[in-house]
Amino acid sequence: MSGMHPSAASKANLRLYGSRVMLRPLMPADFHSYREVRLRNEQWLIPWEPSRLSLAADPIRDQGAFIARCNLRDRERQLGGAYGLGLFVNDTLCGEVNLNNVQRGALQSATVGYWVDQAQAGHAYVAEAVVVLARFAFEELMLHRLEICIIPRNHRSRRVMEKLQVRDEGVAARFLEINGVWEDHIRYGFTAEEWADRRAELFSAWLA
């Protein structure tokens, strides 16, 4: 991916590779895999995710809603506003790692979100995927800053940031609605300057 021109980022064949993980946009053909992993992990994930609109079709259970979700993410990617990517290990879908809220102009920033199959937790796949995504964000999209916001008691997600030594910028009170509650979030920040300083270290540790 290191030689990819930024304009290629909108293409449906976008692929980002680490040493063990591959990230790519989800497609309609992924519905059954997505449904299986999300239903199996429902109780594992619900405490950490925003509430779903009660009248909206559920893309986890409804194939049409899943296809609509894929189409929406394709449009977001084409417009450069967000990059929703499935996390694959050995060609098996085991989570998602998303670059959301891409802002240009003076800000040049985006937010990162992720989830992983409980059965695959503990292998540092998400940490590796975040490094892959950071490389894409800083070197292909030429962003200046990434932010990852995590509920303080979500120790597993915070462990990803600790492993990568991403800077803790403090707590934002009642920052996001999560599972029906306005939750405090720790805001972690990572800038292009930090990426440049740590690129070799992160490549050696996670992508070699």
C-alpha positions in Angstrom: 0.0 0.0 0.0 2.9 2.4 0.5 3.0 3.2 -3.2 -0.8 3.9 -3.5 -1.8 7.3 -4.7 -4.2 9.1 -2.4 -6.9 9.3 -5.1 -6.9 5.5 -5.1 -8.2 5.4 -1.6 -11.8 5.7 -2.7 -11.7 2.6 -4.7 -13.7 -0.5 -3.6 -10.6 -2.6 -4.0 -8.8 -0.8 -1.2 -6.6 -3.2 0.8 -4.4 -2.4 3.8 -2.0 -5.0 5.0 -0.1 -5.6 8.2 2.0 -8.7 9.0 -1.1 -10.7 10.2 -4.1 -8.6 9.4 -5.8 -7.2 6.3 -8.2 -4.3 6.2 -10.8 -3.8 3.4 -14.2 -2.3 2.9 -17.1 -4.7 3.7 -19.1 -5.8 0.7 -22.7 -7.3 0.3 -21.1 -10.7 0.0 -19.8 -10.4 3.6 -23.3 -10.3 5.2 -23.4 -13.9 6.5 -19.9 -13.6 8.0 -20.8 -10.2 9.5 -24.0 -11.5 10.9 -22.4 -14.5 12.5 -19.6 -12.6 14.2 -21.8 -9.8 15.4 -24.6 -12.0 16.8 -22.1 -14.2 18.6 -20.5 -11.1 20.1 -23.6 -9.1 20.8 -23.3 -9.1 24.6 -19.6 -8.5 24.4 -20.0 -5.4 22.2 -23.3 -3.7 23.2 -22.0 -2.1 26.4 -19.4 -0.1 24.3 -21.5 1.0 21.3 -24.0 3.8 20.7 -27.7 2.9 20.8 -29.3 1.8 17.5 -32.3 3.7 16.4 -35.3 1.6 17.4 -37.1 2.1 14.0 -34.0 1.5 11.9 -33.5 -1.9 10.2 -30.6 -3.7 11.9 -27.7 -4.5 9.5 -26.7 -7.3 11.7 -30.0 -9.2 11.1 -31.3 -7.7 7.9 -29.4 -8.3 4.7 -31.0 -5.3 2.9 -29.9 -3.0 5.8 -26.4 -4.5 5.6 -26.2 -3.8 1.9 -27.4 -0.2 2.5 -24.7 0.2 5.1 -22.1 -1.0 2.7 -23.3 1.4 0.0 -23.3 4.3 2.5 -19.7 3.5 3.5 -18.7 3.3 -0.2 -20.1 6.8 -0.6 -18.3 8.1 2.5 -15.1 6.6 1.2 -15.5 8.1 -2.3 -16.2 11.5 -0.7 -13.2 11.1 1.6 -15.3 11.6 4.7 -14.7 8.1 6.4 -13.1 4.8 5.7 -15.0 1.9 7.3 -12.9 -1.3 7.1 -13.4 -4.9 8.0 -10.6 -6.5 10.0 -9.6 -9.9 8.5 -7.2 -12.5 9.9 -6.5 -15.5 7.7 -9.3 -14.3 5.4 -11.8 -14.5 8.3 -13.8 -11.4 9.4 -13.1 -10.8 13.0 -13.8 -7.1 13.6 -13.8 -3.6 12.1 -11.4 -0.7 12.3 -12.8 2.6 11.1 -11.4 6.0 10.3 -14.3 8.3 10.9 -15.1 12.0 10.8 -12.3 13.0 8.4 -11.9 16.7 8.5 -9.8 18.8 6.1 -9.1 22.5 6.1 -7.1 23.7 9.1 -7.9 20.6 11.1 -6.7 17.6 8.9 -7.9 15.1 11.5 -10.0 11.9 11.9 -11.2 9.7 14.7 -10.5 5.9 15.0 -12.9 3.3 16.3 -12.6 -0.5 16.5 -14.2 -3.7 17.7 -13.0 -7.3 17.6 -14.4 -10.8 18.0 -14.0 -11.9 21.6 -12.6 -15.2 20.4 -9.8 -13.3 18.7 -9.1 -10.9 21.6 -5.7 -11.0 23.3 -3.7 -11.5 20.1 -3.0 -7.8 19.5 -4.7 -7.9 16.1 -6.4 -4.5 16.8 -3.2 -2.9 17.8 -1.6 -4.0 14.6 -4.6 -2.8 12.6 -4.4 0.6 14.3 -0.8 0.9 13.1 -1.9 -0.1 9.6 -4.6 2.5 9.7 -2.3 5.2 11.0 0.1 4.5 8.2 -2.7 4.9 5.7 -4.0 8.1 7.4 -0.7 9.8 7.7 1.1 8.7 4.6 -1.7 8.2 2.0 -4.4 10.6 3.2 -1.9 13.1 4.6 -3.9 13.8 7.8 -2.2 15.6 10.7 -4.0 14.1 13.7 -5.9 11.0 14.8 -8.1 10.8 17.9 -9.3 7.7 19.7 -11.9 8.1 22.4 -12.5 5.3 24.9 -14.7 4.9 28.0 -12.4 4.8 31.0 -13.6 1.5 32.3 -13.2 -0.2 28.8 -9.8 -1.6 29.9 -9.4 -3.8 26.8 -9.7 -0.9 24.4 -7.4 1.2 26.6 -4.9 -1.6 26.5 -4.6 -1.1 22.7 -3.6 2.5 23.3 -1.2 1.5 26.0 0.5 -1.1 23.8 1.0 1.5 21.1 2.0 4.2 23.6 -0.6 6.6 22.2 -0.8 9.9 24.2 -3.5 10.3 26.7 -5.0 13.9 26.4 -7.4 13.7 29.3 -11.1 13.0 29.9 -14.0 14.6 28.1 -17.0 14.6 30.4 -20.2 13.0 29.0 -18.7 13.0 25.6 -20.7 10.4 23.6 -23.9 8.5 24.0 -23.1 4.8 24.6 -25.8 2.2 25.1 -28.2 4.9 26.3 -25.9 6.7 28.6 -23.8 9.9 28.1 -20.4 8.5 28.9 -17.1 10.2 29.8 -14.3 9.3 27.4 -10.5 9.4 27.5 -9.2 11.2 24.4 -6.1 9.7 23.0 -4.2 11.8 20.4 -1.6 10.9 17.7 -0.1 13.4 15.4 1.8 13.2 12.1 4.9 14.5 13.9 4.7 11.6 16.4 4.1 9.2 13.6 7.3 10.4 11.8 9.3 10.1 15.1 8.0 6.6 15.8 7.5 5.2 12.4 10.5 2.9 12.4 9.8 1.7 15.9 6.1 0.9 15.1 7.0 -0.8 11.8 9.5 -3.0 13.6 7.2 -3.9 16.4 3.9 -4.4 14.4 4.4 -4.6 10.7 7.7 -6.4 10.1 
